Amino acid sequence: MDMQDLWVFGYGSLMWNPGFEHDDRQVATLHGYRRSFCMHSVEHRGTPEEPGLVLALEEMPMSTCHGVALRATPAHAQETLAYLRARELVTDAYLERVCPVQLADGRMVQALTYVMDLNHVQYARDLTLPQQAEIIARAVGGRGPNTDYLSATVAALREQNIADDELHTLEEMVSGLNLR
């Protein structure tokens, strides 16, 4: 990993709450993965008794995920890496990967990202959108309601002009439930 050119691919909360200094930010495309509410959250957006859901990347050869690539400020690259590992690897449900992503300006860069460990107990395999909506509408964790996470992510996608029909549909379904 080149610490002088550390790119991070964000597809969920890293888009709207990166938490680290960066000197470049571009819409980016990652091939071979899809964004999905496939990770049970037992701390930040849920509890062990009532887990929420957060986004993760699921490996899918014919899929594409559009997100944001952030280039960590070189002077802070080491601390950025430590910060990201503490933030994203708290339960070991994510696997740290370096993947090629295409930036909006056409360049290909190697970017650090976090993908779902499909063998981890927090993997929420094969949930339908209605099932996801029910969970997200009810769950609250240490960082607040699961609905806030969904809304902030959808808003970040809109701000970047990134289309994600599944998340837009999920947001509509959750707002229609009005459980809290």
C-alpha positions in Angstrom: 0.0 0.0 0.0 1.5 3.3 -1.1 1.2 5.6 1.9 2.0 8.7 -0.2 -1.0 7.9 -2.5 -3.5 6.4 -0.1 -6.9 6.3 -1.7 -10.0 5.1 0.2 -13.2 3.9 -1.5 -16.3 4.9 0.4 -19.7 3.5 -0.4 -21.6 4.2 2.9 -20.8 6.4 5.9 -17.3 7.2 4.6 -19.1 9.3 1.9 -20.8 11.6 4.4 -18.5 11.1 7.5 -15.0 10.2 6.4 -13.4 11.3 9.6 -9.9 11.9 8.1 -8.1 14.6 6.2 -8.1 14.2 2.4 -6.9 16.4 -0.4 -8.9 14.9 -3.3 -12.4 13.5 -3.5 -14.0 12.1 -6.6 -16.9 9.9 -7.6 -15.4 6.5 -8.3 -16.5 3.1 -9.6 -15.5 -0.3 -8.2 -16.2 -3.3 -10.4 -17.0 -6.8 -9.0 -18.9 -5.7 -5.9 -22.3 -4.4 -4.9 -23.4 -2.1 -2.1 -25.8 -3.9 0.2 -27.4 -3.6 3.7 -26.0 -7.1 4.5 -24.2 -6.5 7.8 -25.9 -6.7 11.2 -24.9 -3.8 13.4 -24.9 -4.6 17.1 -23.1 -1.4 18.3 -23.4 1.7 16.1 -26.9 1.2 14.5 -28.4 -1.5 16.6 -27.9 -3.6 19.7 -27.2 -7.3 20.3 -30.9 -7.7 21.2 -32.2 -5.8 18.2 -29.4 -5.5 15.5 -29.6 -2.9 12.9 -28.1 -3.1 9.4 -25.2 -1.2 7.8 -23.8 -1.3 4.3 -21.1 -3.6 3.2 -19.7 -4.6 -0.2 -20.6 -8.1 -1.4 -18.4 -9.6 -4.0 -20.4 -10.1 -7.2 -18.5 -10.5 -10.4 -20.9 -8.8 -12.8 -21.8 -5.9 -10.3 -20.6 -2.4 -10.0 -20.6 0.0 -7.1 -20.4 3.7 -7.4 -19.1 5.6 -4.5 -16.5 8.2 -3.5 -12.7 7.9 -3.5 -10.9 10.0 -1.1 -7.1 10.6 -1.2 -5.7 10.8 2.3 -3.5 13.8 2.9 0.0 12.2 2.6 1.3 13.7 5.9 -1.6 12.0 7.7 -1.7 8.7 5.7 -0.4 6.5 8.6 -2.8 8.0 11.1 -5.6 7.7 8.5 -4.9 4.0 8.1 -4.9 3.5 11.9 -8.1 5.4 12.2 -9.9 3.5 9.5 -8.8 0.1 10.9 -10.1 1.1 14.4 -13.4 2.3 12.9 -14.1 -0.4 10.3 -12.5 -3.5 11.8 -14.1 -3.2 15.3 -15.9 -6.6 15.0 -13.8 -8.2 12.2 -17.0 -8.4 10.0 -15.2 -6.4 7.3 -12.2 -7.6 5.4 -9.7 -4.9 4.4 -9.0 -4.9 0.6 -7.1 -2.9 -1.9 -9.0 -2.8 -5.1 -8.7 -0.9 -8.4 -11.3 1.9 -8.8 -11.9 4.2 -11.6 -12.0 7.9 -10.7 -14.4 10.4 -12.4 -11.4 12.0 -14.1 -10.6 8.7 -15.8 -7.6 7.6 -13.7 -7.4 4.1 -12.2 -6.1 4.0 -8.7 -5.7 1.3 -6.0 -8.0 2.1 -3.2 -8.4 0.7 0.3 -12.0 -0.5 1.0 -13.8 -2.8 3.4 -15.8 -5.8 2.1 -18.1 -8.1 3.9 -16.7 -11.3 5.4 -19.3 -13.8 4.1 -18.4 -16.2 6.8 -18.9 -13.8 9.7 -21.8 -14.2 12.1 -22.9 -10.6 11.3 -23.4 -11.3 7.6 -27.1 -10.8 6.9 -27.4 -13.1 3.9 -30.3 -12.9 1.4 -32.5 -10.4 3.2 -35.3 -9.0 1.0 -35.9 -5.2 0.8 -39.0 -5.5 3.0 -37.0 -7.4 5.6 -34.3 -4.8 5.5 -36.8 -2.0 5.8 -38.4 -3.5 8.9 -35.0 -3.9 10.6 -33.8 -0.4 9.6 -37.1 1.2 10.7 -36.8 -0.2 14.2 -33.1 -0.4 15.1 -31.3 2.2 17.2 -27.6 1.9 18.3 -24.8 3.9 19.9 -24.6 6.3 17.0 -28.4 6.8 16.7 -31.3 5.4 14.7 -30.6 3.1 11.8 -32.9 5.3 9.7 -30.4 8.2 10.1 -27.6 6.1 8.6 -29.8 5.2 5.6 -31.0 8.8 5.1 -27.5 10.2 5.3 -26.2 7.7 2.8 -29.0 8.3 0.3 -28.4 12.1 0.7 -24.7 11.7 0.0 -25.5 9.6 -3.1 -27.8 12.3 -4.3 -25.3 15.1 -3.7 -22.8 13.2 -5.8 -25.4 12.4 -8.5 -24.9 8.7 -7.9 -27.9 6.6 -8.8 -28.8 3.7 -6.5 -32.3 2.6 -7.1 -32.3 -0.1 -4.4 -31.3 2.4 -1.7 -33.9 4.9 -2.9 -36.6 2.2 -2.8 -35.4 1.1 0.6 -35.6 4.7 1.9 -39.2 5.0 0.6 -40.2 1.7 2.2 -38.7 2.6 5.6 -40.5 6.0 5.6 -43.7 4.2 4.7 -43.4 2.0 7.8 -43.2 4.8 10.3 -42.6 2.4 13.2 -41.0 4.8 15.7 
